Every structure is written in C-alpha cells, then in structure tokens.
C-alpha cells in the first residue's frame, strides 16, 4: 500500500544514505481525502511520531521520516471508521480540513466531524475551513485554496505549527462569502 510506495520513493531518493530528515505532507480530495487520512494513520504508526521508527525498515536505517501534515478537501470519510486508539499516533500532525457547504457529493458534516475528532486527538494545529457556496470540486475557491494549501505546506515544512488563525483575503476574492475558520 501507501507505505510500500513511500518506502520505494525514499530509497530512490537515497534518503538513508545522506542521513536525511524528511517531512511528508498528505493531501487528498474526496475519496483521496479518506485515503490521505488512513495513510497518515498507517505511516505515523510505522514511522512513529518523531519519524525515527523507520530505522528498522530496510534501506531507511539512517533516515528520519516524519508525517508533518494532512490536508483533506471534502473528504469522503466517516470519522467513526477510524479506530479511536490509533488516533494517538496523529497527535503531532498539523491538519487542514476544507469543505464546501454546498457539496452534494460528500455531506459537509463529514468534514466537520473529522475536524472535531482530530482536534480532540491532536496536540498540533487542526483547522477547518468551511467554504460558503463551495461545491464538491471547490472550483470557485481554486485560486484562494492554492494560496491556503501553499501556506499550510510551508508551515509544515518549516517546523512551525500551522496557524489556527488566518488572515482572510479580500472579500472580493470569494464568489459568495468568506470562509468560516474553525
């Protein structure tokens, strides 16, 4: 699965040979959001919260691989499907949960519930952006989301805790209304 793919990519990048510290950020939309959440759980269990668990994995003995961030966009996932005990492995993970309140494919409540579950179990920053009028593809927020995701990824990569508060862009950038940040 995802561990095998990441393992192969890390070996190809000679991570262990150069004693690198690597941060991984998972992003997924819809069903891909569910895959990203489950992959984050599995990878955090495998690599450990500080990333040193991969030292027991062939080819990664000198590497440190940390799952630093998780972003879902209209994730098709029921938080009830996550095992409560395993969420402890996500405690150092920054998370950005994005949903459109006009999504007719994935009920927006799924993202709200995911946000609540992660907020209860993670000690790092967990943020939920609810986009008014946002449909499943979130197309009307495309430009703004590119900026938000870029900022989130940069924060995860620079060791800073992703901010739970964000300066909102000009209202003229939104087709309907400004996002709700939780």
C-alpha positions as CSV (number, residue, x, y, z in Angstrom):
1,X,0.0,0.0,0.0
2,X,1.0,3.6,0.7
3,X,3.9,2.5,3.0
4,X,5.4,0.5,0.2
5,X,5.1,3.4,-2.3
6,X,6.6,5.9,0.1
7,X,9.3,3.4,1.1
8,X,10.3,2.9,-2.6
9,X,10.3,6.7,-3.2
10,X,12.5,7.3,-0.1
11,X,15.0,4.6,-1.2
12,X,15.1,6.1,-4.7
13,X,15.9,9.5,-3.2
14,X,18.8,8.0,-1.2
15,X,17.3,9.4,2.0
16,X,19.1,6.9,4.2
17,X,22.5,7.3,2.5
18,X,22.5,11.0,3.1
19,X,21.1,10.7,6.7
20,X,18.2,13.0,5.7
21,X,15.3,14.1,7.7
22,X,12.2,14.0,5.6
23,X,8.8,15.6,6.2
24,X,5.8,14.2,4.4
25,X,2.5,16.0,3.9
26,X,-0.5,14.2,2.6
27,X,-3.2,15.9,0.6
28,X,-6.4,14.4,-0.8
29,X,-9.8,15.4,-2.2
30,X,-13.0,13.4,-1.7
31,X,-12.1,9.7,-1.6
32,X,-8.5,10.7,-1.9
33,X,-9.0,12.6,1.4
34,X,-10.1,9.4,3.0
35,X,-7.0,7.7,1.6
36,X,-4.8,10.6,3.0
37,X,-6.3,10.2,6.5
38,X,-5.8,6.5,6.5
39,X,-2.4,6.8,5.0
40,X,-1.4,9.3,7.7
41,X,-2.6,6.9,10.4
42,X,-0.6,4.0,8.9
43,X,2.5,6.0,8.2
44,X,2.5,7.6,11.7
45,X,2.2,4.1,13.2
46,X,5.0,2.8,11.1
47,X,7.4,5.8,11.4
48,X,6.5,6.9,14.9
49,X,5.5,10.4,15.9
50,X,9.1,11.7,15.7
51,X,10.0,9.8,12.5
52,X,12.7,7.6,14.0
53,X,10.6,4.4,13.6
54,X,11.7,3.9,10.1
55,X,15.2,3.0,11.3
56,X,14.0,-0.6,11.5
57,X,12.9,-0.5,7.8
58,X,15.4,-1.9,5.3
59,X,17.0,0.9,3.3
60,X,15.9,3.6,5.7
61,X,18.2,2.8,8.7
62,X,19.8,6.3,8.7
63,X,16.7,8.3,7.8
64,X,14.1,10.1,9.9
65,X,10.7,10.4,8.2
66,X,8.0,12.4,9.9
67,X,4.4,12.8,8.7
68,X,4.1,16.6,9.2
69,X,0.8,17.5,7.7
70,X,-2.6,16.3,6.5
71,X,-5.0,18.2,4.3
72,X,-8.4,17.0,3.2
73,X,-10.7,18.7,0.7
74,X,-14.3,17.4,1.0
75,X,-13.0,14.1,2.4
76,X,-15.4,11.2,1.9
77,X,-14.7,9.7,5.3
78,X,-16.7,8.9,8.4
79,X,-14.6,9.6,11.5
80,X,-16.4,6.7,13.1
81,X,-14.5,4.4,10.8
82,X,-11.2,5.5,12.5
83,X,-10.1,3.5,15.4
84,X,-10.1,5.8,18.4
85,X,-6.9,4.2,19.9
86,X,-4.9,4.7,16.7
87,X,-5.6,8.5,16.6
88,X,-3.0,8.9,19.3
89,X,-0.4,8.4,16.5
90,X,-1.6,11.6,14.9
91,X,-1.0,13.8,17.9
92,X,1.9,15.8,16.4
93,X,0.3,16.2,13.0
94,X,-0.8,19.6,11.6
95,X,-4.2,19.2,9.8
96,X,-6.2,21.4,7.5
97,X,-9.7,20.2,6.8
98,X,-11.6,22.0,3.9
99,X,-15.2,21.6,3.0
100,X,-17.7,23.3,0.8
101,X,-21.1,23.9,2.5
102,X,-22.9,23.3,-0.9
103,X,-21.2,19.9,-1.6
104,X,-23.9,17.5,-2.8
105,X,-21.5,14.5,-3.1
106,X,-19.9,14.4,0.3
107,X,-22.0,15.8,3.2
108,X,-20.2,18.8,4.7
109,X,-20.9,17.3,8.1
110,X,-18.3,14.6,7.4
111,X,-15.6,17.2,7.4
112,X,-16.9,18.9,10.5
113,X,-16.9,15.6,12.3
114,X,-13.4,14.8,11.1
115,X,-12.2,18.2,12.3
116,X,-13.8,17.6,15.8
117,X,-12.2,14.1,16.1
118,X,-8.7,15.4,15.0
119,X,-9.0,18.5,17.3
120,X,-9.7,16.2,20.2
121,X,-6.8,13.9,19.5
122,X,-4.0,16.1,18.0
123,X,-1.9,18.4,20.1
124,X,-0.8,20.3,17.0
125,X,-2.8,22.8,15.0
126,X,-6.1,21.5,13.4
127,X,-8.1,23.9,11.3
128,X,-11.4,23.6,9.4
129,X,-12.3,25.9,6.6
130,X,-16.0,25.8,5.6
131,X,-16.4,27.5,2.2
132,X,-19.8,29.1,1.7
133,X,-21.4,28.0,-1.6
134,X,-18.4,25.6,-2.1
135,X,-19.4,22.7,-4.3
136,X,-17.7,19.3,-4.3
137,X,-15.0,20.4,-6.7
138,X,-14.4,23.7,-4.8
139,X,-13.6,25.3,-8.2
140,X,-15.0,28.7,-7.3
141,X,-12.3,28.8,-4.5
142,X,-9.5,27.5,-6.6
143,X,-7.1,30.4,-6.5
144,X,-7.6,31.1,-2.8
145,X,-7.2,27.4,-2.0
146,X,-3.9,27.2,-3.9
147,X,-2.7,30.0,-1.6
148,X,-4.0,28.4,1.6
149,X,-2.5,25.0,0.7
150,X,0.8,26.6,-0.2
151,X,0.9,28.4,3.2
152,X,-0.1,25.2,5.0
153,X,2.6,23.1,3.3
154,X,5.3,25.8,4.0
155,X,4.3,26.0,7.7
156,X,4.5,22.2,8.0
157,X,7.9,22.1,6.3
158,X,9.5,24.9,8.3
159,X,8.8,23.3,11.7
160,X,6.2,25.9,12.6
161,X,2.9,24.8,13.9
162,X,0.3,25.7,11.3
163,X,-1.6,28.7,12.5
164,X,-5.1,28.1,13.7
165,X,-6.0,31.7,12.8
166,X,-5.5,33.0,9.3
167,X,-5.9,36.4,7.9
168,X,-8.8,36.2,5.4
169,X,-8.2,37.5,1.9
170,X,-10.2,40.3,0.4
171,X,-13.9,39.6,0.2
172,X,-13.9,40.3,-3.5
173,X,-11.9,37.1,-4.0
174,X,-14.9,35.0,-3.0
175,X,-17.8,34.2,-5.3
176,X,-20.3,34.1,-2.4
177,X,-19.0,34.8,1.1
178,X,-15.8,34.4,3.2
179,X,-14.9,31.0,4.5
180,X,-15.6,30.1,8.1
181,X,-12.5,29.2,10.0
182,X,-12.8,26.8,13.0
